[in-house]
Amino acid sequence: MTTFHDVVEVIKSLSTDEKQEISILLQQYIREERRDQIYDNFQLAQVEEQKGELKFSSNINELKQLIEE
């Protein structure tokens, strides 16, 4: 099993160009994961809205109370 430390050591041994490529790839992977999370949250919110579980307000005090629930 490869450990995080093993991965770090392998990356350290790569050329600068290879390290830059890994950096670009990691940024893309992270961006894709964030998009997936946003989409999952959107779908969850749609279900909650259909069930009537979402509450909306423009009143700051009411929003604070909703957050605390």
FIKOLZA-1660 file (N, C-alpha, C; in steps of 0.1 Angstrom, whole numbers, plus 5000, padded with zeros to 4 digits):
% residues 69
   i   px   py   pz ch aa at
   1 5008 4988 5000  A  M  N
   1 5000 5000 5000  A  M CA
   1 5009 5012 5000  A  M  C
   2 5006 5022 4991  A  T  N
   2 5013 5034 4990  A  T CA
   2 5008 5044 5000  A  T  C
   3 5017 5050 5008  A  T  N
   3 5013 5060 5018  A  T CA
   3 5015 5074 5012  A  T  C
   4 5009 5083 5019  A  F  N
   4 5010 5097 5015  A  F CA
   4 5025 5101 5015  A  F  C
   5 5033 5097 5024  A  H  N
   5 5047 5100 5025  A  H CA
   5 5054 5095 5012  A  H  C
   6 5050 5082 5008  A  D  N
   6 5056 5077 4996  A  D CA
   6 5053 5085 4984  A  D  C
   7 5041 5090 4983  A  V  N
   7 5037 5098 4972  A  V CA
   7 5045 5111 4972  A  V  C
   8 5046 5117 4983  A  V  N
   8 5053 5130 4984  A  V CA
   8 5068 5128 4980  A  V  C
   9 5074 5117 4984  A  E  N
   9 5088 5114 4981  A  E CA
   9 5089 5112 4966  A  E  C
  10 5080 5105 4960  A  V  N
  10 5081 5103 4945  A  V CA
  10 5079 5117 4938  A  V  C
  11 5070 5125 4943  A  I  N
  11 5068 5138 4936  A  I CA
  11 5081 5147 4938  A  I  C
  12 5087 5146 4949  A  K  N
  12 5100 5154 4951  A  K CA
  12 5110 5150 4941  A  K  C
  13 5110 5137 4937  A  S  N
  13 5121 5132 4928  A  S CA
  13 5118 5136 4913  A  S  C
  14 5106 5141 4910  A  L  N
  14 5103 5144 4896  A  L CA
  14 5109 5157 4892  A  L  C
  15 5109 5158 4879  A  S  N
  15 5115 5170 4873  A  S CA
  15 5105 5182 4875  A  S  C
  16 5110 5194 4873  A  T  N
  16 5101 5206 4875  A  T CA
  16 5089 5205 4866  A  T  C
  17 5091 5201 4854  A  D  N
  17 5080 5201 4844  A  D CA
  17 5070 5190 4849  A  D  C
  18 5074 5179 4854  A  E  N
  18 5065 5169 4859  A  E CA
  18 5057 5174 4871  A  E  C
  19 5064 5181 4880  A  K  N
  19 5058 5186 4892  A  K CA
  19 5047 5197 4887  A  K  C
  20 5050 5205 4878  A  Q  N
  20 5040 5215 4873  A  Q CA
  20 5028 5208 4867  A  Q  C
  21 5031 5197 4860  A  E  N
  21 5019 5189 4854  A  E CA
  21 5011 5183 4865  A  E  C
  22 5017 5178 4875  A  I  N
  22 5009 5172 4886  A  I CA
  22 5001 5183 4893  A  I  C
  23 5007 5195 4895  A  S  N
  23 5000 5206 4901  A  S CA
  23 4988 5210 4892  A  S  C
  24 4989 5210 4879  A  I  N
  24 4978 5214 4871  A  I CA
  24 4967 5203 4872  A  I  C
  25 4971 5190 4872  A  L  N
  25 4962 5179 4873  A  L CA
  25 4954 5180 4886  A  L  C
  26 4961 5182 4897  A  L  N
  26 4955 5183 4910  A  L CA
  26 4945 5195 4911  A  L  C
  27 4948 5206 4905  A  Q  N
  27 4939 5217 4905  A  Q CA
  27 4926 5213 4897  A  Q  C
  28 4928 5206 4886  A  Q  N
  28 4916 5202 4878  A  Q CA
  28 4908 5192 4886  A  Q  C
  29 4914 5183 4893  A  Y  N
  29 4907 5173 4901  A  Y CA
  29 4899 5179 4912  A  Y  C
  30 4906 5189 4919  A  I  N
  30 4899 5196 4930  A  I CA
  30 4887 5204 4924  A  I  C
  31 4889 5211 4913  A  R  N
  31 4878 5218 4907  A  R CA
  31 4866 5209 4903  A  R  C
  32 4869 5197 4898  A  E  N
  32 4859 5188 4894  A  E CA
  32 4851 5183 4907  A  E  C
  33 4859 5180 4917  A  E  N
  33 4852 5176 4930  A  E CA
  33 4843 5187 4935  A  E  C
  34 4848 5199 4935  A  R  N
  34 4840 5210 4940  A  R CA
  34 4827 5211 4932  A  R  C
  35 4828 5210 4918  A  R  N
  35 4816 5211 4910  A  R CA
  35 4806 5199 4913  A  R  C
  36 4812 5187 4916  A  D  N
  36 4803 5176 4920  A  D CA
  36 4796 5179 4933  A  D  C
  37 4803 5185 4942  A  Q  N
  37 4797 5188 4955  A  Q CA
  37 4786 5199 4954  A  Q  C
  38 4789 5209 4946  A  I  N
  38 4779 5219 4943  A  I CA
  38 4767 5213 4937  A  I  C
  39 4769 5204 4927  A  Y  N
  39 4757 5198 4920  A  Y CA
  39 4749 5189 4930  A  Y  C
  40 4756 5182 4938  A  D  N
  40 4750 5173 4948  A  D CA
  40 4742 5181 4958  A  D  C
  41 4747 5193 4962  A  N  N
  41 4740 5202 4971  A  N CA
  41 4728 5208 4964  A  N  C
  42 4729 5211 4952  A  F  N
  42 4718 5216 4944  A  F CA
  42 4707 5206 4943  A  F  C
  43 4710 5193 4940  A  Q  N
  43 4700 5183 4939  A  Q CA
  43 4693 5181 4953  A  Q  C
  44 4701 5181 4963  A  L  N
  44 4695 5180 4977  A  L CA
  44 4686 5191 4980  A  L  C
  45 4689 5203 4976  A  A  N
  45 4681 5215 4978  A  A CA
  45 4668 5214 4970  A  A  C
  46 4669 5208 4958  A  Q  N
  46 4657 5207 4950  A  Q CA
  46 4647 5197 4957  A  Q  C
  47 4652 5186 4962  A  V  N
  47 4644 5176 4969  A  V CA
  47 4638 5183 4981  A  V  C
  48 4646 5190 4989  A  E  N
  48 4640 5197 5001  A  E CA
  48 4630 5207 4997  A  E  C
  49 4632 5214 4986  A  E  N
  49 4622 5224 4982  A  E CA
  49 4609 5217 4978  A  E  C
  50 4610 5206 4971  A  Q  N
  50 4598 5198 4966  A  Q CA
  50 4590 5193 4979  A  Q  C
  51 4597 5190 4989  A  K  N
  51 4591 5185 5001  A  K CA
  51 4586 5196 5010  A  K  C
  52 4589 5209 5006  A  G  N
  52 4585 5220 5014  A  G CA
  52 4593 5222 5026  A  G  C
  53 4605 5217 5026  A  E  N
  53 4614 5218 5038  A  E CA
  53 4623 5230 5038  A  E  C
  54 4624 5238 5027  A  L  N
  54 4633 5249 5026  A  L CA
  54 4625 5262 5032  A  L  C
  55 4632 5270 5039  A  K  N
  55 4627 5282 5044  A  K CA
  55 4635 5294 5039  A  K  C
  56 4628 5304 5034  A  F  N
  56 4634 5316 5029  A  F CA
  56 4630 5328 5037  A  F  C
  57 4639 5338 5037  A  S  N
  57 4636 5350 5044  A  S CA
  57 4646 5361 5040  A  S  C
  58 4642 5374 5040  A  S  N
  58 4651 5385 5037  A  S CA
  58 4653 5392 5050  A  S  C
  59 4648 5387 5061  A  N  N
  59 4649 5393 5074  A  N CA
  59 4662 5387 5081  A  N  C
  60 4672 5396 5084  A  I  N
  60 4684 5391 5089  A  I CA
  60 4683 5383 5102  A  I  C
  61 4674 5388 5111  A  N  N
  61 4672 5381 5124  A  N CA
  61 4666 5367 5122  A  N  C
  62 4656 5367 5113  A  E  N
  62 4650 5354 5110  A  E CA
  62 4660 5344 5104  A  E  C
  63 4669 5349 5095  A  L  N
  63 4679 5341 5089  A  L CA
  63 4689 5335 5100  A  L  C
  64 4692 5344 5109  A  K  N
  64 4701 5339 5120  A  K CA
  64 4694 5328 5128  A  K  C
  65 4681 5329 5131  A  Q  N
  65 4674 5319 5138  A  Q CA
  65 4673 5306 5130  A  Q  C
  66 4671 5307 5117  A  L  N
  66 4671 5295 5108  A  L CA
  66 4685 5288 5108  A  L  C
  67 4695 5295 5109  A  I  N
  67 4709 5289 5109  A  I CA
  67 4711 5282 5122  A  I  C
  68 4706 5287 5133  A  E  N
  68 4707 5281 5146  A  E CA
  68 4699 5268 5148  A  E  C
  69 4689 5266 5139  A  E  N
  69 4680 5254 5141  A  E CA
  69 4687 5242 5137  A  E  C
% end
